Amino acid sequence: MKAAVITFPGSNCDRDLAVALERAGAQVTRVWHKDDALPQGTDLVGVPGGFSFGDYLRCGAIAAQSPVAAALRRHADRGGYVLGICNGFQVLTELGLLPGALMRNTGLTFLCKPAVLTVATTDSAFTGGYGRGQRITIPVAHHDGNFQIAPDGLARLQDGDRIAFSYVPAINGSVSDIAGVLSENRRVLGMMPHPERAADPALGGTDGAALFRCLVGGAVNA
Ligand SMILES: NC(=O)CC[C@H](N)C(=O)O
């Protein structure tokens, strides 16, 4: 699999994401926010966590206007895979590639800790390596992780089995405790927790590794 990982000014998880994808077997190219095209043959675009453009205006809002974001949109429109983590998830909602919005955490504090998640669907290239309902521990590090969506949008996510992960217990006020959602074609995943920070024993956890193994290598459990 050929993956492209984007770097914006203020990204801080881009290298970690590239390493996690490489360890799972992907061939990774790093892409700068001013690039207006993705490398030929890109299968997956990784949109990493961090503080793109200092989180000014709204987290991810300025990054969504960058030249590479237009190329990312074309990639998604062609049915390409996209993985947005934390600030990357915020960028994907700003781009309209995923529904909803990430608001300030209800506790109004920056949350930096391991979070317990339930795998809500295994029906995707990202989550097929887990069991449905499996509890996994993945770190979070955000102040705007409170996922909100109007009731009709929430019903569409629920009816379409598009909630990928949810928090147990609630941590940031997200509606239905949602931690990650899939696009309608199931090829775009946005999630606030950081699986790349739990993909190697040296990092203190490996629960995120199955996501990269499944995505890159198609290693589906069931
Ligand atoms: N780790 C991250 O990507 C953080 C995203 C964003 N800066 C926030 O705090 O919500």
The ligand as an SDF file (V2000), in Angstrom:
LIG
                    3D

 10  9  0  0  0  0  0  0  0  0999 V2000
   -3.3730   15.9970   19.3470 N   0  0  0  0  0  0  0  0  0  0  0  0
   -4.1030   16.7090   18.5200 C   0  0  0  0  0  0  0  0  0  0  0  0
   -4.1400   16.4690   17.3220 O   0  0  0  0  0  0  0  0  0  0  0  0
   -4.8220   17.8880   19.1040 C   0  0  0  0  0  0  0  0  0  0  0  0
   -5.8110   18.5010   18.1610 C   0  0  0  0  0  0  0  0  0  0  0  0
   -6.1990   19.9210   18.5430 C   0  0  0  0  0  0  0  0  0  0  0  0
   -5.0650   20.7730   18.5530 N   0  0  0  0  0  0  0  0  0  0  0  0
   -6.9010   19.8910   19.8940 C   0  0  0  0  0  0  0  0  0  0  0  0
   -6.2630   20.1650   20.8890 O   0  0  0  0  0  0  0  0  0  0  0  0
   -8.0510   19.5780   19.9500 O   0  0  0  0  0  0  0  0  0  0  0  0
  1  2  1  0
  2  3  2  0
  2  4  1  0
  4  5  1  0
  5  6  1  0
  6  7  1  0
  6  8  1  0
  8  9  2  0
  8 10  1  0
M  END
$$$$
